[in-house]
């Protein structure tokens, strides 16, 4: 057998898999083939979206089901032994795997990332592949794990509920990194994971493995919001069952093993309120601190006193946003993160939703407003004589018509897109949230008539609104649709279907900003939630330019006063750099003017209203100022790029000339495969057809946009084929099939006629079964050959 004639899959089946199994790896429990470990970045074009390519390893080898040890990248035998190494190293870095192999069926090239080998890369024959025990010993040595107890802890499997759910690759890396740190005796551990990436599920698996292995027997899980504790207990932590309790009513029962509680429920200003001291200092082996950037990061906080009291326990901090200021530091307490998974990584992998930004500037915010001498506000207060601008809006100065304008823009956006899209409006305080609710109610009378809960204020001081929080985050519940809030919904609200996040709040805290943006980053494919929009009225999105922010918007849109707040389709394209990453607009220069107001929390973790002097003015007109849509180009200059420009740029990366594209197109047995490749790179032909012309074939759209060729319509191409009259060489039924296929092409395009299932539809099914029609050509190979010839004539 000539090995060079075999496909890559044949090389795997005949050479690589037998070599690995012969070395002692179990085919069913230790070897996984063709493993897709990312989802593929979501690429947004106007109102359409597609997925980019997934990362897929040919093989991942596991010592135990939860411990990946090696990656193998296979190539066919026309490639060299090490042709797949760089690709495999990329996957290994992502997965945190130390041993990397490349093979073409002749043997293996092995790369050892542990640094312990004499040579980093060596060639191995097919019969010299290392066995699992060899690699496991080297892995443990690399991680510094040598005692039987430490190894037992690490080998403990994940909790399996029988549904097939298992941690995503980054969750597995986070869990393993944490378990290994504990096994090594590390007492303070920090885990950084972006909002929406499953921190609580990750925490559960960490606790489960440490608890089941006996490494940690009594565990305390601390959070700062009541909803966080309840969601955790009822969802991810449910398997702990009777071993778990929530500390409530300031009472302690020491008969449990897993404890969940609010910081505020066990601390207080008076000594007798510090009920955590009813436990002995050594009672807990492990304390897991959710959202540890909040209270526990500050040395003088009451919450830190809990950790100090239980200082002998292992402390694991979880956060999406470690807080690092002169006064507060998560890293000073916990140390550098043992694992980080950022918003940018989550979007790149396709596990988090990308977003558009709609920036709306209001004239009085930008230009300022000054009262006339002795002017009184709505309540009869004399307004202090000075210039008020954005820093004052809704804090010291309330312009009622400004609130109405913001509500109008939100309403316009939802009316033009989806009136039932879940929306969170972040306001400066509870009073502002209530005024915003009223303005939205007045602008949406029909929706409110349908259901009074269409718009709800969900803040810590209002019981009925808080009671609707579960309905808001439940994808199956239509109402509430719009939630106005201030601080209550910044963390711990798993709003999977939130499609619009409105920022009408002063933000100068990167931590708070990330938390707010995180309300929209979850993906829910069942409810068509793949991306979301941020509508910014107070320049909060200028924090995108901060070096600490790591998730860029896919587009920034700044409408004029007369324009719709919905970004137009032709202006909503992503400008990507050479690595396929969106390029960040450079228009932030005033973020230091913003003021951030930290709210306080009560015993239930709810915001407490902080009073401040406000002037309320009802008769000042406000307007949206004129702005423009901008993107930053590779040279750092601001440009506007259309869908056509993006398509041209992307196609020419794959095909440097028209001849190169034509050669690939003519040789491809299925043209659909080429179109799917382009779609994975973000070229959406449906959107392009709407922009250029719906009657053009995909081939013509590409040649016209990318290579300046005059396009033909599908009908023109079909008519040219008819003139050639080459169908006469076929029998009557086969000729009739080809004629109908040609008409189908003229109507709908090449993709549909390449699918053999078309023969089961009208009008074919009136002519006979699909197998009968194929038989008219002499069998399936002959039918496919005839279809290929038809395509050759179409594109001659």
HELIX and SHEET records of a PDB file:
HELIX    1   1 UNK A    3  UNK A    5  5                                   3    
HELIX    2   2 UNK A    8  UNK A   11  1                                   4    
HELIX    3   3 UNK A   12  UNK A   16  3                                   5    
HELIX    4   4 UNK A   17  UNK A   22  1                                   6    
HELIX    5   5 UNK A   85  UNK A   95  1                                  11    
HELIX    6   6 UNK A  126  UNK A  128  5                                   3    
HELIX    7   7 UNK A  132  UNK A  143  1                                  12    
HELIX    8   8 UNK A  148  UNK A  155  1                                   8    
HELIX    9   9 UNK A  169  UNK A  183  1                                  15    
HELIX   10  10 UNK A  199  UNK A  212  1                                  14    
HELIX   11  11 UNK A  226  UNK A  234  1                                   9    
HELIX   12  12 UNK A  238  UNK A  243  5                                   6    
HELIX   13  13 UNK A  263  UNK A  266  1                                   4    
HELIX   14  14 UNK A  271  UNK A  273  5                                   3    
HELIX   15  15 UNK A  275  UNK A  278  5                                   4    
HELIX   16  16 UNK A  295  UNK A  297  5                                   3    
HELIX   17  17 UNK A  302  UNK A  309  1                                   8    
HELIX   18  18 UNK A  330  UNK A  334  1                                   5    
HELIX   19  19 UNK A  343  UNK A  349  1                                   7    
HELIX   20  20 UNK A  363  UNK A  367  1                                   5    
HELIX   21  21 UNK A  400  UNK A  416  1                                  17    
HELIX   22  22 UNK A  430  UNK A  443  1                                  14    
HELIX   23  23 UNK A  445  UNK A  450  1                                   6    
HELIX   24  24 UNK A  452  UNK A  454  5                                   3    
HELIX   25  25 UNK A  463  UNK A  467  1                                   5    
HELIX   26  26 UNK A  469  UNK A  473  1                                   5    
HELIX   27  27 UNK A  510  UNK A  517  1                                   8    
HELIX   28  28 UNK A  518  UNK A  520  5                                   3    
HELIX   29  29 UNK A  525  UNK A  527  5                                   3    
HELIX   30  30 UNK A  540  UNK A  545  5                                   6    
HELIX   31  31 UNK A  569  UNK A  571  5                                   3    
HELIX   32  32 UNK A  591  UNK A  593  5                                   3    
HELIX   33  33 UNK A  643  UNK A  654  1                                  12    
HELIX   34  34 UNK A  658  UNK A  667  1                                  10    
HELIX   35  35 UNK A  671  UNK A  680  1                                  10    
HELIX   36  36 UNK A  685  UNK A  692  1                                   8    
HELIX   37  37 UNK A  698  UNK A  707  1                                  10    
HELIX   38  38 UNK A  714  UNK A  724  1                                  11    
HELIX   39  39 UNK A  726  UNK A  729  5                                   4    
HELIX   40  40 UNK A  732  UNK A  748  1                                  17    
HELIX   41  41 UNK A  750  UNK A  753  1                                   4    
HELIX   42  42 UNK A  756  UNK A  760  5                                   5    
HELIX   43  43 UNK A  764  UNK A  766  5                                   3    
HELIX   44  44 UNK A  770  UNK A  775  1                                   6    
HELIX   45  45 UNK A  780  UNK A  794  1                                  15    
SHEET    1   A 6 UNK A  31  UNK A  36  0                                        
SHEET    2   A 6 UNK A  56  UNK A  64 -1                                        
SHEET    3   A 6 UNK A  67  UNK A  74 -1                                        
SHEET    4   A 6 UNK A  99  UNK A 103  1                                        
SHEET    5   A 6 UNK A 107  UNK A 112 -1                                        
SHEET    6   A 6 UNK A 121  UNK A 125 -1                                        
SHEET    1   B 2 UNK A  42  UNK A  45  0                                        
SHEET    2   B 2 UNK A  48  UNK A  51 -1                                        
SHEET    1   C 7 UNK A 244  UNK A 246  0                                        
SHEET    2   C 7 UNK A 258  UNK A 262  1                                        
SHEET    3   C 7 UNK A 219  UNK A 223  1                                        
SHEET    4   C 7 UNK A 286  UNK A 289  1                                        
SHEET    5   C 7 UNK A 314  UNK A 319  1                                        
SHEET    6   C 7 UNK A 188  UNK A 193  1                                        
SHEET    7   C 7 UNK A 339  UNK A 341  1                                        
SHEET    1   D 7 UNK A 455  UNK A 457  0                                        
SHEET    2   D 7 UNK A 482  UNK A 485  1                                        
SHEET    3   D 7 UNK A 422  UNK A 426  1                                        
SHEET    4   D 7 UNK A 498  UNK A 503  1                                        
SHEET    5   D 7 UNK A 531  UNK A 536  1                                        
SHEET    6   D 7 UNK A 354  UNK A 359  1                                        
SHEET    7   D 7 UNK A 555  UNK A 557  1                                        
SHEET    1   E 2 UNK A 369  UNK A 370  0                                        
SHEET    2   E 2 UNK A 387  UNK A 388 -1                                        
SHEET    1   F 2 UNK A 397  UNK A 399  0                                        
SHEET    2   F 2 UNK A 615  UNK A 617  1                                        
SHEET    1   G 2 UNK A 600  UNK A 601  0                                        
SHEET    2   G 2 UNK A 607  UNK A 608 -1                                        
SHEET    1   H 2 UNK A 631  UNK A 632  0                                        
SHEET    2   H 2 UNK A 638  UNK A 639 -1                                        
END                                                                             
